Amino acid sequence: MAQTRRKRQTKHRGNAAGMVESRGRTGRKPTAAEKSGDARALAREKEKLLDKRDRPPTWRGAFVKAMFASIVLLLVFILLLKQSNQAIGLFPIVLVFYTVVSYYSDKWMFDRRQRRKAKEGGGRAASR
């Protein structure tokens, strides 16, 4: 006997070009550039979001970098130098030291980049 019920359609269907089209917008609200469809404005907006160098450094980011470096140092001490007791004792000290050094080096690089951008921006404005 033939099947009488239709198969359930999937939520996302691909077209002939292989692009998957969804039925509607289900995520965040679109920005002004996305609403207007202006490709240049959208590209500029994405570039602003993606450039991490323009974000000021945080202690949390410095801590994550320091944790990674401290763990690598811990593994080197334990696996290569076979000094696990010393490595475990030095771990918190190294972690604090690396956190501070990481934060202030990121801050120095951020400030240097901001000064350079201000100088370049000032030069452009004066030439107009």
Disulfide bonds with the S-S distance in Angstrom:
none
